[in-house]
Amino acid sequence: MKKIFLMLTFCFSMVSFAQKTEVEHAVKTFFEGFHAKDTLKIKSVCHEAMILQSIIEGQKGTKLVDEKTSEFYKSFSTFPKEMKFEEKILSYNIQIDGKMAHAWTPYEFYINGKLSHSGVNAFTFFKENDVWKIIHLVDTRRKSVK
């Protein structure tokens, strides 16, 4: 009986690990597309009904900003070619319940090698047709102080 319990526990943890790996891979794919300004790659991990929001902390207070997904995708064509940006993900905290997952990813954002701001991304996923898709992305943004 003890062996069966251990085997079931092992199998469950392997499935859980695999699911978390899939979610982390979707976040990494999102940022690979983001850094390459490749909207097709980004869209490959985003649900068509995705909601985008930012919580921006500034000198005049904190505000919640909604962004249309279409505007987000279009914005990549407006970035100057010489502008380099990188969002460094510092860690992943992934939770899964059935067909829903959540990834909490603290980050630092650099423009042309200089720290611009930092915060956290909160991704919510829906598993549709065995593929994890981002349905909601909200991030916080705090300017670096130097």
Secondary structure, DSSP 8 states (H G I E B T S, - for coil): -HHHHHHHHHHHHHHHHHHHHHHHHHHHHHHHHHHHT-HHHHHTTEEEEEEEEEEEEETTEEEEEEE-HHHHHHHGGGS-TT--EEEEE---EEEEETTEEEEEEEEEEEETTEEEEEEEEEEEEEEETTEEEEEEEEEEEEE---
